[in-house]
Amino acid sequence: MKFLITGFGNIAQRHFRNLKKILPNSLINVYTHRYDKHRIFDNNLHITYTNDLLSIYNINKVFYDIDEVLDAEQYDAVIICSLPPERMDIATLSANRGFNLFIEKPIDSKIDMCKIADLEYIVKTKKLKCAVGYQMRFHPIIQEIKKYISSNKIDEIYRIEITHGNDIKNWTKGRKLKGFYALDDAKGGGVLMSQIHEIDYLNWITCDELYPTSAGSYNKSSDANNIETNVSILGSVILDNSPNVFVSVVMNLDFISPEPYRKIKIFGKKGFIMCDLIYNNMLVKGELKHYDVEWNDLFLNEMRSFIKLLNGKNDVRLATLNDGVGSLEIACSIKDML
């Protein structure tokens, strides 16, 4: 199979390694803006630098012009990992050429309904496959939560609490934070966009339309942790499924916690679910379960499902373009309230 990966940062390199693991003989071209000093990421987020990508990865060819790379091969799919503001434009260019799409989250840095409608029309008329990179759907605990909720094991849900925090300085080892996309609004950064997984899996497990009712955030050009940024580094959100308001959701996200945490609490009329996605524990109605989770397996299984999709086999865990639009709409609605 033939693939194009656009952008070649951390997530792009992870997808490259996983594609080569799944399909060792696949042809993969890369499109990047960088002419030299390429960052090389490993699965543990350590960074080294090289002037020669081809000596590190078995890349077919590196391109620096988007039209040239799109015209170079008849790709089975384009995997779009460029900066968020570039993703919809590259997706549209690729879809117009008849290429299937895998778009990393978030699909854009803002809601542009004209661009979205154009892409949706092309994907539909050309009968293309399109998925969005929300790998948390492949986490066994998230899947178990969905099963419990779908089977009504704890009856009607009335409250959900989601918390996720870590120190952005520990995201990658060896990276300078100055210019980092996650800390730059123009590049689609901010805690909401970077941790939009929480919004996506919330939508997926509840199968409900949720609306933000209040939100607050914290950001300074230079805070106590010496993070220079123009985006929110801490956010608190309340959502509900208005106008019925059966479920209240409290979500707290941050970039500045010295210790990582990622927890979910779900309260129903006949019990509750408590999960820790760092230590991979789940407590349901008094029963404690532990799950052995290899972080890269989430991405591997997601990519395996995408390849199956290309071969005509759908996987309900795989996020669709419509899912990507839905999560982005909620995130942008929250940003508008800040």
Secondary structure, DSSP 8 states (H G I E B T S, - for coil): -EEEEE--SHHHHHHHHHHHHH-TT-EEEEE-S-SS-EEEE-TT-BEEEES-GGGTS--SEEES-HHHHHHH---SEEEE-S-HHHHHHHHHHHHHTT-EEEEESSS-SS--HHHHHHHHHHHHHTT--EEEE-GGGGSHHHHHHHHHHHTTTT-SEEEEEEEEEEEGGGSSBT--STT-GGG-GGGT-SHHHHTTHHHHHHHHHHTS--EEEEEEEE--SS-TT----SS-SEEEEEEE-TTT---EEEEEEESEEEEEEEEEEEEETTEEEEEETTTTEEEETTEEEE----HHHHHHHHHHHHHHHHTT---TTSEEHHHHHHHHHHHHHHHHH-
